[in-house]
Amino acid sequence: MRWLTSRFEIALDRPKVMGIVNVTPDSFSDGGRYFASTRTAVAHCEKLLVEGAHILDIGGESSRPGTPPVPLDEERARVLPVLREAVLLGVPVSVDTYKPELMREALDLGCDIINDIWALRQPGAVDAIAAHPSCGVCLMHMHGEPETMQRRPMEGDAVPQVLAFLRSRSAALVARSIAEERIVWDAGTGFGKTVEQNFALLARQSELLADGRPLVAGWSRKSSLGAVTGQPVNERTAASVAAAVLAVERGARIVRVHDVRETVAALQVWAATVAQS
């Protein structure tokens, strides 16, 4: 199994760790810690690589529930200076955005992956990906939109709904001659779903793997972990690592995390155990 991206063909025979780099003043998880300057954000990128990250995911707009959209020019000013430096670090770089204008600019800078919480549903987003010969894309399921999604979460069994949505979005890309190997899925933990639905998606993750599509798991510091542990966001490292290992054990090929060092260590223990089974 592989993920084809702009500069790298990412082998997914072993799980990959995607390190999160938030260049926002209002992230739910790290409170704008890396927003102060480009140098601060790039230093965090470098730290994540030392800790074992395989992919960097850079985002300039918080998607926490209740957050209003960020204007394009503001997101551009946050993200592009960091991307210019990050693409020189020798690893795949992802940009977390749903704005097609920023997608194009990021890809022109050498960005490898577009990670879109809207699954390329914004006007012009599919065109931006189809115009590029090889960039990778992560399609995520989201019910509603960030500003209101947790006020009216989805109803019913989330697993078949998420699967049907991701299949539909993939078909739309393939119809535009975007190669299957460029596409991975993210079930969208916490994006317009109840706590029970989020854990159902983890427990029944095998159902999302029926098509053989690589899956990204994004459980890091999510509120559902707080709901079952009673821990505030800054104390959810252990719960986040546990969720990442469970997701990998159930077939996820990429885990998107804040706590890279701890996740890498846990996955090394998991891999050593699997090797003896």
C-alpha positions in Angstrom: 0.0 0.0 0.0 1.3 3.5 -0.9 0.3 7.1 -0.8 1.3 9.1 -3.9 2.1 12.7 -3.2 3.9 15.6 -4.9 7.5 14.7 -4.1 7.2 11.4 -2.1 5.7 8.0 -2.6 4.8 7.2 1.0 5.0 3.5 1.8 2.2 2.5 4.2 3.4 -1.0 5.0 4.1 0.4 8.4 2.1 3.1 10.2 3.1 6.7 9.7 2.9 9.5 12.2 1.7 12.9 10.9 2.8 15.7 13.3 0.4 18.6 13.7 1.7 22.1 13.4 -1.0 24.7 14.2 -0.1 28.3 13.2 -3.3 29.7 14.7 -3.9 31.9 17.8 -7.0 29.8 18.8 -6.2 26.1 18.4 -8.2 24.0 20.9 -5.2 21.9 21.7 -2.1 24.2 21.9 -3.5 27.7 22.3 -1.5 29.5 19.7 1.8 28.3 21.0 3.4 28.2 17.6 1.7 31.3 16.2 4.2 33.9 17.4 6.5 33.7 14.4 7.5 31.7 11.4 10.7 30.8 13.2 8.8 29.4 16.2 6.6 27.3 13.9 9.5 26.0 11.9 11.4 25.1 15.1 8.3 23.1 16.1 8.4 21.3 12.7 12.1 20.4 13.3 11.3 19.2 16.9 8.5 16.9 15.6 10.9 15.4 13.0 13.5 14.7 15.7 10.8 13.0 17.7 10.0 10.7 14.8 7.3 12.3 12.7 7.1 11.1 9.1 4.8 13.8 7.8 4.2 17.4 8.8 0.6 18.8 8.7 0.5 22.6 8.8 -2.7 24.5 9.3 -3.7 28.1 9.7 -7.4 28.0 10.6 -8.7 26.3 13.7 -11.5 23.9 13.2 -12.6 23.6 16.8 -16.4 23.7 17.3 -17.8 27.2 17.3 -14.9 28.7 15.4 -15.8 31.2 12.6 -14.0 31.0 9.3 -10.6 32.8 8.8 -10.3 35.2 5.8 -8.1 33.9 3.0 -5.5 36.6 3.3 -5.1 36.0 7.0 -4.8 32.3 6.5 -2.3 32.8 3.7 -0.2 35.1 5.8 -0.1 32.5 8.6 0.7 29.4 6.5 2.8 30.3 3.5 5.9 31.6 5.3 6.0 28.3 7.3 5.4 26.2 4.2 8.3 27.8 2.4 10.6 26.6 5.2 9.0 23.3 5.9 9.3 22.0 2.3 13.1 22.2 2.7 13.1 19.7 5.6 13.1 16.6 3.5 9.8 15.1 4.5 6.3 15.1 3.1 4.4 18.3 4.0 0.7 18.6 4.2 -1.4 21.8 4.4 -4.6 21.7 6.3 -6.9 23.9 4.3 -10.2 23.9 2.4 -9.6 27.1 0.4 -8.7 26.3 -3.2 -6.6 29.5 -3.6 -4.4 28.5 -0.8 -4.2 24.9 -2.0 -2.8 26.1 -5.3 -0.3 28.4 -3.7 0.8 25.7 -1.3 1.3 23.2 -4.1 3.3 25.8 -6.1 5.6 26.0 -3.1 6.2 22.3 -3.2 3.6 21.1 -0.7 2.9 17.4 -1.0 -0.5 16.8 0.4 -3.8 18.7 0.8 -5.7 17.8 4.0 -9.2 19.1 3.6 -11.8 18.9 6.3 -14.5 19.7 3.7 -13.3 16.8 1.4 -12.9 19.2 -1.5 -16.5 20.3 -1.5 -15.7 24.0 -1.7 -16.1 25.5 -5.2 -12.8 25.1 -7.1 -11.2 22.7 -4.7 -11.5 19.6 -6.9 -10.1 21.7 -9.8 -7.1 22.6 -7.8 -6.3 19.0 -7.1 -7.1 17.8 -10.6 -4.7 20.4 -12.1 -1.8 19.0 -10.1 -0.1 15.9 -11.5 0.5 14.0 -8.3 -0.3 15.7 -5.0 -1.8 13.6 -2.3 -5.2 14.4 -0.8 -6.9 13.5 2.5 -10.6 13.5 2.3 -12.3 14.0 5.7 -15.9 13.4 6.7 -17.5 16.4 8.5 -21.2 16.7 9.4 -22.2 20.4 9.1 -19.5 23.0 9.5 -17.1 24.0 12.3 -19.0 26.9 13.6 -22.2 24.9 14.3 -21.4 21.2 13.9 -21.6 20.2 17.6 -24.9 22.1 18.1 -26.6 19.7 15.7 -24.5 16.5 15.4 -25.4 13.8 13.0 -28.0 11.2 13.9 -28.1 7.5 13.6 -25.4 5.0 12.8 -22.3 7.0 11.8 -20.3 4.2 10.3 -22.3 3.6 7.1 -22.9 7.3 6.6 -19.2 8.2 6.8 -18.3 5.3 4.5 -20.9 6.3 1.9 -19.8 9.9 2.0 -16.1 9.1 1.6 -16.9 6.7 -1.2 -18.9 9.4 -3.0 -16.1 12.0 -2.6 -13.5 9.6 -3.9 -15.6 8.8 -6.9 -15.9 12.5 -7.7 -12.1 12.7 -7.7 -11.5 9.6 -9.7 -14.0 10.9 -12.3 -11.6 13.9 -12.7 -8.7 11.5 -13.4 -7.2 11.8 -10.0 -5.4 8.6 -9.3 -6.7 6.3 -6.6 -3.2 6.2 -5.0 -3.4 9.9 -4.3 -6.4 9.6 -2.0 -6.7 8.7 1.7 -9.6 8.9 4.0 -10.2 10.4 7.5 -13.5 9.5 9.3 -13.4 13.0 11.0 -13.4 12.1 14.7 -15.2 14.9 16.5 -16.5 16.7 13.4 -20.3 16.9 14.0 -20.5 13.5 15.8 -21.5 12.4 19.3 -19.1 10.8 21.7 -20.8 7.4 21.0 -20.5 7.8 17.3 -16.8 8.7 17.5 -16.1 5.5 19.5 -18.3 3.5 17.1 -16.1 4.7 14.3 -13.0 3.4 16.1 -14.6 0.1 17.3 -15.9 -0.7 13.8 -13.0 0.9 11.9 -12.6 -2.3 9.8 -15.9 -1.4 8.0 -14.2 1.8 6.7 -11.3 -0.3 5.3 -13.5 -2.5 3.1 -12.4 -0.6 -0.1 -8.7 -0.9 0.7 -8.3 2.8 1.1 -5.6 4.0 3.5 -7.1 5.6 6.6 -5.9 8.6 8.6 -6.9 8.5 12.3 -7.2 11.9 14.0 -7.9 11.3 17.7 -5.3 13.5 19.3 -6.6 15.4 22.3 -10.2 15.2 21.0 -13.1 16.1 23.3 -14.4 12.5 23.2 -11.3 11.4 25.0 -12.0 14.1 27.6 -15.6 12.9 27.9 -14.6 9.3 28.9 -11.5 10.3 31.0 -12.6 13.5 32.6 -9.3 15.1 31.6 -8.9 18.6 30.2 -7.3 19.0 26.8 -3.8 19.6 28.1 -3.9 16.3 30.0 -5.0 14.0 27.2 -1.7 12.7 26.0 -2.1 9.2 27.4 -5.6 8.9 26.1 -4.5 10.2 22.7 -1.7 7.7 22.4 -4.0 4.9 23.4 -6.5 5.9 20.7 -3.7 6.1 18.1 -2.5 2.6 18.9 -6.0 1.2 18.9 -6.6 2.9 15.5 -3.4 1.4 14.1 -4.2 -2.0 15.5 -7.6 -1.7 13.7 -5.9 -0.9 10.4 -5.3 2.9 10.2 -2.1 3.6 8.3 -1.5 7.2 9.4 -2.1 8.8 12.8 -2.4 12.6 13.0 -1.1 13.6 16.4 0.2 16.5 18.6 2.3 14.2 20.9 4.7 12.7 18.4 7.4 11.4 20.7 5.0 9.5 22.9 3.0 8.1 19.9 6.1 6.9 18.1 7.3 5.1 21.3 3.9 3.4 21.8 3.8 2.3 18.1 7.3 0.8 18.5 6.0 -1.3 21.4 3.0 -2.3 19.2 5.2 -3.2 16.3 7.6 -5.3 18.4 4.6 -7.2 19.7 3.1 -7.8 16.3 6.5 -9.1 15.1 6.3 -11.9 17.6 2.7 -12.9 16.9 
